[in-house]
């Protein structure tokens, strides 16, 4: 894992976006990463969204790290992880 990117254990459900949002600390700057409930269900099956996130945290954070390194931000500077490919 890139030491310049850290993922504090502060994920939360965001009802407005129907997604799990989690912070990434990148060189001292906090970015918001997110994965929709739909993407979680497509990838990992049915279940409670936070529980699915927790069970697959390492894979999700690895993908978020790659997206951050590729500067895959939306207009609000959020990093959204896509649905299953």
N, C-alpha and C positions, 0 to 999 in steps of 0.2 A: 504494500500500500504506500502511496505517495505521502510522505510525512507532512507535506504542505497542505494536504486535504484531510480534514478530520470530520467525523460524523458523531456529534454528541447524541446521547440516547434521549432525545427530546421529540420523538415523533408524536404526531397528534392527528386525530380525525378532523377534517375540515369539511363541514356539511355543505358550505357554499359551493365548493368545488367537487364534492363527492369524491374526495381523495385523501390519502395519507400524505401529510406534509412533514418534512424533516429537514433540519438545518445541516448545512455543510460549512465548515470553517475553512476558508481558502486564503492562505497567507494573511490571516487576521481579519478577513472580511467574511461576514455571514451571508450565505446564499440560501434561498429556499429551494428545496427539491421536492418533487411531488410525483406520486403514482396514483392513478385513479383506481377506484374500486373495481371498475370494469377490467382494467389491465391486471390487477391482482387476481381476480377470478379467472380470467383467461389463462394466466400463467400457472396458477397454483391450485385451482379448484375453488369450490365454495367454502365459505367459512366467514368468521368475523374478520373484518379488514385489518384491524390492529394485530390480531393473532397471526394472520397470514404474513403480514409485514415482519413481525418478530421472528417467525419461523424461517423466513428467507432473507433476513437482514443482510447477510454477507453478500449474497448475489445481487440484491438491489443496490447496496452501497457501491459494489464494484462497477455496476452499470452506470450509476450516478457519477462516479469518479471519471469514467471514460467520457461521459457527456460533458462534464465540466472541463476536462482537458481539451475537448473538441469545441469548447465555447458554444454549446448547444442550448442557448438561452432563448426564452420567448421575449416579447416586448416589455414584460415587467421584470425581466432579469431572473425569471424562475427557470429551473431545469425540470422539465417534464419527461418522465420515462414512458415510452410508448407501449402500446398493447403488444401482445405476443405477435411475433413475426410469422 
